[in-house]
């Protein structure tokens, strides 16, 4: 059985922003960035519309 938990360190800083798929450090960095953008968008919608996100979309 192979040990698949080892992660190779990023040696080149330009590689950190590469768009790679799969379970790679670059994919996790992009996943975090996009999640932060989505969370910020949800907060801004709630602040400016004075409604919850589900009410804004008409789901409740």
Secondary structure as the mmCIF struct_conf table of DSSP 4:
data_model
#
loop_
_struct_conf.conf_type_id
_struct_conf.id
_struct_conf.beg_label_comp_id
_struct_conf.beg_label_asym_id
_struct_conf.beg_label_seq_id
_struct_conf.end_label_comp_id
_struct_conf.end_label_asym_id
_struct_conf.end_label_seq_id
HELX_LH_PP_P HELX_LH_PP_P1 UNK A 8 UNK A 10
BEND BEND1 UNK A 12 UNK A 12
HELX_RH_3T_P HELX_RH_3T_P1 UNK A 13 UNK A 17
BEND BEND2 UNK A 22 UNK A 23
HELX_RH_AL_P HELX_RH_AL_P1 UNK A 25 UNK A 49
BEND BEND3 UNK A 50 UNK A 51
HELX_RH_AL_P HELX_RH_AL_P2 UNK A 53 UNK A 56
TURN_TY1_P TURN_TY1_P1 UNK A 57 UNK A 58
#
